Amino acid sequence: MNYPDPTKEQLAITRAVVLMQALAETLDDLKRTNAYRQSLKNRLNLLEHDLSIYLNTLSVAFWGEDEELMMQISRGIDAVTSALATWHPAQMAVLEDVLNQIEEQFNQTQNEISETTEQTGH
């Protein structure tokens, strides 16, 4: 099952959600470092609060109120950003190929599920 190419607006919203989620995780992590000084504390708390409101609004609009799905997406974004933070640049160079392979595997699995459903009538 191939999905249509996203519109510019959908792509922008998806990027915003991913980047805001990554930033929210980063701000949370930053609190446990020596860099988190009083001079930054108030600004970062305000930014974190504003991001949280906007991110929740976009997430609900985008994925509904499925808490488990939102947690899976959050964990996925966290895993990707954690990997990118620790990867060697050569590993990042092949990321597009890896993502394309994942998409192909997903589409193949979706097609197999559709064919099985059509054959069994369920």
C-alpha positions as CSV (number, residue, x, y, z in Angstrom):
1,M,0.0,0.0,0.0
2,N,1.7,3.2,-1.1
3,Y,0.6,6.5,0.4
4,P,0.4,9.6,-1.7
5,D,3.2,12.0,-1.6
6,P,2.7,14.5,1.3
7,T,1.7,18.0,0.5
8,K,4.1,20.8,1.5
9,E,1.9,21.6,4.5
10,Q,1.8,17.9,5.6
11,L,5.6,17.7,5.3
12,A,6.1,21.0,7.2
13,I,3.8,19.8,10.0
14,T,5.5,16.4,10.2
15,R,8.9,18.1,10.3
16,A,7.7,20.5,13.0
17,V,6.3,17.7,15.1
18,V,9.5,15.6,14.8
19,L,11.7,18.6,15.6
20,M,9.6,19.9,18.4
21,Q,9.5,16.4,20.0
22,A,13.3,16.1,19.6
23,L,13.7,19.6,21.1
24,A,11.4,18.7,24.0
25,E,13.5,15.6,24.8
26,T,16.7,17.6,24.5
27,L,15.4,20.3,26.9
28,D,14.4,17.6,29.4
29,D,17.9,16.0,29.0
30,L,19.6,19.4,29.4
31,K,18.0,19.9,32.8
32,R,20.3,17.1,34.1
33,T,23.6,18.8,32.9
34,N,25.8,21.5,34.2
35,A,24.8,23.7,31.3
36,Y,21.4,24.2,32.8
37,R,22.1,27.3,34.8
38,Q,19.7,29.7,36.3
39,S,20.2,32.2,33.5
40,L,18.7,29.6,31.0
41,K,16.2,28.0,33.4
42,N,13.3,30.4,33.0
43,R,13.7,30.8,29.2
44,L,13.9,27.0,28.7
45,N,11.0,26.3,31.0
46,L,8.8,28.8,29.0
47,L,10.0,27.3,25.7
48,E,9.3,23.8,27.0
49,H,5.8,24.8,28.1
50,D,5.0,26.5,24.8
51,L,6.4,23.6,22.8
52,S,4.4,21.1,24.8
53,I,1.1,22.9,24.1
54,Y,1.8,23.2,20.4
55,L,3.1,19.7,20.1
56,N,0.1,18.2,21.9
57,T,-2.3,20.2,19.6
58,L,-0.5,19.0,16.5
59,S,-0.2,15.4,17.7
60,V,-3.9,15.1,18.4
61,A,-4.8,16.8,15.1
62,F,-2.4,14.5,13.2
63,W,-2.7,11.2,15.0
64,G,-5.9,11.5,17.1
65,E,-5.9,10.8,20.8
66,D,-4.4,7.3,20.6
67,E,-2.0,7.6,23.6
68,E,-0.2,4.3,22.7
69,L,0.5,5.5,19.2
70,M,1.8,8.8,20.4
71,M,4.1,7.1,22.9
72,Q,5.4,4.8,20.1
73,I,6.0,7.8,17.8
74,S,7.7,9.7,20.7
75,R,10.0,6.7,21.4
76,G,10.7,6.4,17.7
77,I,11.7,10.0,17.5
78,D,13.8,9.7,20.6
79,A,15.6,6.6,19.2
80,V,16.3,8.4,15.9
81,T,17.7,11.5,17.6
82,S,19.7,9.5,20.0
83,A,21.2,7.5,17.2
84,L,22.0,10.6,15.2
85,A,23.8,12.1,18.2
86,T,26.1,9.2,18.5
87,W,26.6,8.0,14.9
88,H,29.7,8.5,12.9
89,P,29.1,10.8,9.9
90,A,29.6,7.9,7.5
91,Q,26.6,6.1,9.2
92,M,24.4,9.2,8.6
93,A,25.4,9.2,4.9
94,V,23.5,5.9,4.3
95,L,20.4,7.0,6.3
96,E,18.4,7.8,3.2
97,D,19.0,4.3,1.8
98,V,18.0,2.7,5.1
99,L,14.8,4.7,5.3
100,N,13.9,3.7,1.7
101,Q,14.5,0.1,2.6
102,I,12.2,0.4,5.6
103,E,9.5,2.0,3.5
104,E,9.8,-0.8,0.9
105,Q,9.5,-3.4,3.7
106,F,6.5,-1.7,5.2
107,N,4.8,-1.4,1.8
108,Q,5.5,-5.1,1.1
109,T,4.0,-6.1,4.4
110,Q,1.0,-3.9,4.0
111,N,0.4,-5.5,0.5
112,E,0.7,-9.0,1.9
113,I,-1.8,-8.2,4.7
114,S,-4.2,-6.8,2.1
115,E,-3.8,-9.9,-0.1
116,T,-4.4,-12.2,2.8
117,T,-7.4,-10.2,3.9
118,E,-8.9,-10.4,0.4
119,Q,-8.3,-14.1,0.2
120,T,-9.8,-14.9,3.6
121,G,-12.5,-12.3,3.4
122,H,-11.5,-10.9,6.8
